[in-house]
Amino acid sequence: MATEEVRLLPTQQRRLIEADAKSRSGDVSQPFLPRSRRRPLPPRPRDGRRPVWQREYVRTIVVTDLLAAALGALLGWAVRFGDVDLHVGTASGMSVAWTMALLPPVWVLAMLFFRAYEPRFLAVGSEEFQRVLLAGTTVVALVGTASWAFDLDVARGFVVVALPSAGLLTVLARLGVRHFLHVRRAAGECMQSTLVAGHPAAVAALVRQVRRQTDHGLRVDAACTPDGVTSPELQDLGVPVLGSLDDIAPVTRAMDADVVATLTCPELDGPVLRRLGWELEDTRADLVVAPALTDVVGPRVVIRPVSGLPLLHVDRPELRGIRHLGKTVLDRGSAAAGLFVLMPLFLVLAVLIKLDSPGPVFFRQTRVGRDGREFSMVKFRSMVTDAEKLLIDLRTESEGNGLLFKMRRDPRVTRVGAFLRRYSVDELPQLFNVLGGSMSLVGPRPPLPAEVAEYGDDLRRRLLVKPGLTGLWQVSGRSDLDLDESTRLDLQYVENWSPAFDLMILAKTAKAVFGGRGAY
């Protein structure tokens, strides 16, 4: 019965698709003319407007940009002329007044010119803020050029304060609006209906990856496969197959999809994708092409046009070089400063650990670092002293990811240790490892030698960089992650490392620590 019910939906949907296609080609409105005399009707007009939530989101950031520019202008006035009696009737006063009045609309027009309001750049990634920076820099250049060309007496102190303030306030406001949108998406709101086209196994893999997070806003509602046939994987995921690859455009219209995502397969070659783009022009759906290469993003990937072909250039991962030297200097300097500031806290925790249970304050364990070199990792002791012996009897109760032993209610953890592990305070002594050069502030999780012995070729790439005090694994769920997801995140970090990536992870670490997800 379940199988029959699954097959009914695609069949019914296909009938709607065929009816839609006939009505678009003229078969319905000209049924009595010979086929040779029928003329194709123009495409039916469709409501190509964006969803309501998307239009509201764009209007909100336009308003916040206006307010940010106005507040920046007021701040520039207060800093530069707060204690000066400046009259509007004077040349200087008139120039400043005009600058303050024109800055908000010019600011928004610059954002519009550099496409900082296009939905595809909003709410995810750094492209939005790069365009904001470019627009702000352009406004600075325009003000300087206009003051020189028209001999305007614009106070440099006002410009130096007003424009950077407007830029900073714009970024902060957009971050706040983006955070609110992500909260709504976590609740299942403000999502984009997505149709995925490709082979069933590839579609299922994409669905699983998309569902790991909601920030991107994609919700896979249906799929099209080469023969229009579903698979057990897609049935388990609850994704219906509504047609074959020839039915992508009609299915898109029937379900009013916001996004059409095509996967790499022989049936969807260049000419087919080009015609599909033409067929989707009268819909509101965005066409996105998912390459076969996954988990490689950011500056490593560049579109290189060659003879009309958009070739995907994939650069080598940055594992050495001047920027890694800068990372090392920053790591050791930050670790030294952190240890100096946290020393009083360390003394308090040492006393609490000693009073709570007998044994040393610090726990040392051999871990494997960069290029397979072993080192002694330092942590605050959070377990009883004979924890390793008790582990033998607890192996069968592991809730870890296969290679790593974890228990939510581990009987070996002390009372103080439970608090330390809950907020990851037990890991702070690893700053000594960072200062010594065996670890970094950000990187993959430091593995045990027994784990490394079971590594395959893919997992061994984790050893190309130093392990980290924090990393993608910590900000994404820590012990709640399964082995495949932990591996994917560590490899994603190795393949896509950049200083900006490290800053992003450090910014998210505080939220992950206080949230406590996966900390046990």
DAZIKA-V696536 format. One record per helix or strand. SS is the DSSP state (a for helix, b for strand). FROM is the first residue (numbers start at 1). TO is the last residue. If there is no record, write none. Layout:
ss/from/to
SS/FROM/TO
SS/FROM/TO
This chain:
ss/from/to
a/2/25
a/35/37
a/52/81
a/91/113
a/119/121
a/127/149
a/156/186
b/192/197
a/200/210
b/218/225
a/232/237
b/240/244
a/245/255
b/259/263
a/270/279
b/286/290
a/298/300
b/301/306
b/309/314
a/322/356
b/362/368
a/370/372
b/374/380
b/383/383
a/387/397
b/413/413
a/415/422
a/425/427
a/430/436
b/440/442
b/447/448
a/449/453
a/457/464
b/468/470
a/472/475
a/478/480
a/483/496
a/499/515
